[in-house]
Amino acid sequence: MPVSAIQAGAYNPVVSAELVSSALLLFLVVDPIGNIPIVLAAMAPVAGARRSRVLLREVAFATVLLLLFLFFGKLVLDTLRLSELSLRIAGGVVLFLIALRMIFPSEGGTAAASAASEPLLVPIAVPALAGPSALATVMLMNAQTPGAIYVHAGAVVAVMTACGLILLAAGPIARAVGERGIKAAERLMGLVLAAVSVQMMLDGVALFVRGLRQAP
């Protein structure tokens, strides 16, 4: 997408579409619904009065980490001499594997064992919210449309805000929909993510074939 299209005007449908698509992709990867069992287990030792503050602190840690990878991920890619094409195809493969795990979870489930003390960074901020897949996703977004970095930053903040609100209501959600409902929602999100990842890989392969045809 051209840089000028991202930077132009107060309202731009291209900017809005980029914001929505980036936020949706990151939301699917972070998977706050699937992380509800992890959060409930990690927050079990925390006193009720402190749970909201602790959870918001962990969401803030995850947000900062994602923004760091968003703004400085290109430096890492340039240092490693990785192209946008390789990152797009590899990112599609990784996202597809994540989607398969969401659709076909392991026998042990995703819930973490209860901690003996208040969580700090681990396991809520990292890896539940800002895990390797989410960090790779923000780097991929920036590599695909580098002129939209501030749009992507807005998507990160919006997704983390939504995750915070969902996880603050983790207890009522778990009681309302039950374990089967959470698993069903996670599998549905995994199915959508699988479609997104396949399209990403197809786009990468198409760019590769086009480059071969244009080569002298």
Beta strands, then each sheet from edge to edge (+ up, - down):
end
